[in-house]
C-alpha cells in the first residue's frame, strides 16, 4: 500500500470517528436533558471512572495500540 493510499484510509477513518463522536455527543446531550428534567446531577465521577476503565479494558482485550493513559 502506498503512502497516499494509507493517508486516504486514515482520512476515511477520521471521517467515521467524527461521525461516531457526533452521534455519541448527541446521546450524551439527551442524557443531560433527562437528568435536567429529573433534577439529577449532570456530572457523575463514578460513572466516568467506570466508563474509562471499561474502555481501557476493551482496548487491552483487543491488543489496541493506544496506551491506557490515552
Secondary structure, 3 states (H helix, E strand, C coil): CCHHHHHHHHHHHHHHHHHHHHHHHHHHHHHHHHHHHHCCCCCCHHHHHHHHHHHHHHHHHCCCCCCCCC
